[in-house]
Every structure is written in C-alpha cells, then in structure tokens.
Amino acid sequence: MYYLKLTLFVVVAMTWPISWRSAVWFSSTLQDARAADFVNAPDSPMPLYKPRKAHAPRARIGGQSRGAESGVPLLIALVPDHVAFTIKGDPSLCWYLSLPTTHAMTVTVVDSRGIRPILERTLPSPLHTGIHCTRPREYGIELKEQESYRWFVTLVVDPDEPSRDIVAGGTIERLPYSEACSLGMPCTWTSCDRDAIYRYSESGLWYDAIACLLELITHEEDKPSLERMLHHLLKQSGVYLPT
C-alpha cells in the first residue's frame, strides 16, 4: 500500500489462481467537493467516454445501495447503465466490493439467447475490498463478434435463501474488427498506453478503456493521474464508489 495526495489509497496486486484474476484494490476517502477538484486537476487531460448508442435501454444489474444487513458488502459493477462495447474476445469484467468477505461469489455470463449460462463459476474465497476483474478466457470462453451478453457476479449471503443474494453486472457486446475499422475506431491489436485509453473511451469501447486503465495503474509509476482518469470515467457513467 502506498499513500497519495487527497487521501486516495490504492494497493495493486496481481494473483493468478485457476480461472481468476484479481486486478486492483481501490478505496477512496474523498469527499464530493474535493473529488471534483481532484478530477479537474490540470496536470493531465481526462478521457471522454462517448456511448455508441444515445438512447440504449438500461442494462446495469444491481444498484448503488448497500445490503440491508450489517457486514454485507456493497457490490458495484464498473459498467454504464446501457449496453457497453468491446472489440476483444476476452475483455475484463470488473466490479467493486466494499468490504472483505468470505461468502461464496459466482460469476455468470449469459448470451443473447438466454437459455442457459455459457459461464457459471465460483470465484476463490476470501475476497478483498476493492476492484476485482475476471476474463472469460480464463474459463475457456471467448465472446463472439456481433453478440451481446449479460454478465453478473453474485455474492451468496445465505445458500438457503437466494433472495438475500447481492447481484451486480451489466451487458457487453463485441464489435467486429471490420466495423470498428470502418468507423475509425481502434480495430487492430492496440498496446495498452495512455493514448489507447483516450481512443477507446472516445470510440465508446468502455470495457477496453477500463481494462487498460487498470492495467496501467498496476504497472506505471505515475499512478495519481491514472487514478484520476479512472475516477473520471466511472463518474461519467454514473458509477460512484463509496467515499
């Protein structure tokens, strides 16, 4: 763990148990007014997320409210409240957990037919506070082009009472490379750097922008500006992590 200005803490850890990746632990004690100043700091430009569909139906699963029971974590999917896009067959699906937990947690992916999940696995326990990501390919799954999927993570509070489960997730669609190229979007293998974050977000490739940001936070030395970018992107899509 290390200390940053304005009481922003980030601990970066990479672990690779079977079928699981734990990307970044993130928590913030910023107040709303100070967060605004933090985001608008002049030392680096902020990425602008431009959704590809202006009036898409709501697609985020779960809300921003806490569980009704003491000790039950807040679970937030790091997704906008509409269908969000990727050009990758193996995108990162990320969420935030407000408290450490030993409760079982599962990840589920359902294709547009919705007949049965194409992926349903239990994640290793315990889970730490912060941002977690998993990738379908870790389970032998690759997203198809021109296909939309619903994905969600479930915190199993009581195996005998499913109504107490905490659920969060979103919807993802993979664009074909040919379509991305014709629209002037990143359409070939793009290395993850700061320029890629701007290109992904301006092209409406939400999942790719977030995944690249988290990767850079893990590896780059100048983490404060990257954390501001992450905070800014999440805020643009109505995702507010607890303060």
Rosetta blueprint (number, residue, H / E / L):
1 M L
2 Y E
3 Y E
4 L L
5 K H
6 L H
7 T H
8 L E
9 F E
10 V E
11 V E
12 V E
13 A E
14 M E
15 T E
16 W L
17 P L
18 I L
19 S L
20 W L
21 R E
22 S E
23 A E
24 V E
25 W E
26 F E
27 S E
28 S E
29 T L
30 L L
31 Q L
32 D H
33 A H
34 R H
35 A H
36 A H
37 D H
38 F H
39 V H
40 N L
41 A L
42 P L
43 D L
44 S L
45 P L
46 M L
47 P L
48 L L
49 Y L
50 K L
51 P L
52 R L
53 K L
54 A L
55 H L
56 A L
57 P L
58 R L
59 A L
60 R L
61 I E
62 G L
63 G L
64 Q L
65 S L
66 R L
67 G L
68 A L
69 E L
70 S L
71 G L
72 V L
73 P L
74 L L
75 L E
76 I E
77 A E
78 L L
79 V L
80 P L
81 D L
82 H L
83 V L
84 A E
85 F E
86 T E
87 I L
88 K L
89 G L
90 D L
91 P L
92 S L
93 L E
94 C E
95 W E
96 Y E
97 L E
98 S L
99 L L
100 P L
101 T E
102 T L
103 H L
104 A E
105 M E
106 T E
107 V E
108 T E
109 V E
110 V E
111 D E
112 S L
113 R L
114 G L
115 I L
116 R L
117 P L
118 I L
119 L E
120 E E
121 R E
122 T E
123 L E
124 P L
125 S L
126 P L
127 L E
128 H L
129 T L
130 G E
131 I E
132 H E
133 C E
134 T E
135 R L
136 P H
137 R H
138 E H
139 Y H
140 G L
141 I L
142 E L
143 L L
144 K L
145 E L
146 Q L
147 E E
148 S E
149 Y E
150 R E
151 W E
152 F E
153 V E
154 T E
155 L E
156 V E
157 V L
158 D L
159 P L
160 D L
161 E L
162 P H
163 S H
164 R H
165 D L
166 I E
167 V E
168 A E
169 G E
170 G E
171 T E
172 I E
173 E E
174 R E
175 L L
176 P L
177 Y H
178 S H
179 E H
180 A H
181 C H
182 S H
183 L L
184 G L
185 M L
186 P L
187 C L
188 T L
189 W L
190 T L
191 S L
192 C L
193 D L
194 R H
195 D H
196 A H
197 I H
198 Y H
199 R H
200 Y H
201 S H
202 E H
203 S L
204 G L
205 L L
206 W H
207 Y H
208 D H
209 A H
210 I H
211 A H
212 C H
213 L H
214 L H
215 E H
216 L H
217 I H
218 T H
219 H H
220 E L
221 E L
222 D L
223 K H
224 P H
225 S H
226 L H
227 E H
228 R H
229 M H
230 L H
231 H H
232 H H
233 L H
234 L H
235 K H
236 Q H
237 S L
238 G L
239 V L
240 Y L
241 L L
242 P L
243 T L
